Each structure stands twice: as structure tokens, then as C-alpha cells.
Amino acid sequence: MYRAVTDGIAVEVDAFYLDHESSPQESYHVWAYTVRITNRTTGPVRLRARHWIITDGHGRRQDVKGAGVVGEQPVIAPGETFEYSSGTPLSTPSGIMTGSYRMESAGGEMFDIAIPVFSLDSPAARRVVN
């Protein structure tokens, strides 16, 4: 599990390679990921937008921006957790993802929170340590 905390809001990510949806011989690799966002502040927050940065094993970067997540802009009360799952394909057997969520406080203040950098590695990915 990967984790980042920004301004009292924790973001945790678990990523899983999907063998049954991937086709390595066709350079098509698919991962699912589950995100948990926990509000440890004293007021409610609303998740307004997302910005994903997806980098494949060749260093090619894709930016994905949009409103909310999985069609929702959830309000997360103090002490509560919002969880959702999604996925991404890559043409390489490994890559990384990171990004940020745009949040809104009860008073209307907009602020960004970090999505931790997390690794996407297929079971057959060659491991390289620098």
C-alpha cells in the first residue's frame, strides 16, 4: 500500500495487475487500483477534480484530468473514508502513477492533496534498481 497525507487528508492506494485483462504478447497490460481517502480534519471536504500523471516503462507521460472520480464528487465528513476502484492500461509491463485531487472545504476554499507515487509492475516485469 502506498500512502500520502496532505493537510490532514490521507490518500492510500493499492494496485493490482490484472492477468485476465492483459495481453503481454500484444504489449497490453492492465492494472486495477483501489484508492481510500480519509478525512482527518475537523470539517467536511468535497473531492472536486483529479489529475493523474501516468508514466509507462519507456518514460512516456500521460496526464488525465477530470471532474471528481468514477462519476462522483463525494463529500467526505470528518473521520470518514471514501473508497473507489478504477484501472489503467499501459503498453509496457511496468510504470508509475501519481497525481493530485482538488478538494473543496466547507467554506469554499479549494486546495490540492497529493496522490502518492505508486508502482505498476506486472509479474513478468524486469526489475531494475538504480
Order of alpha helices (4+ residues) and beta strands (2+ residues): beta-beta-beta-beta-beta-beta-beta-beta-beta
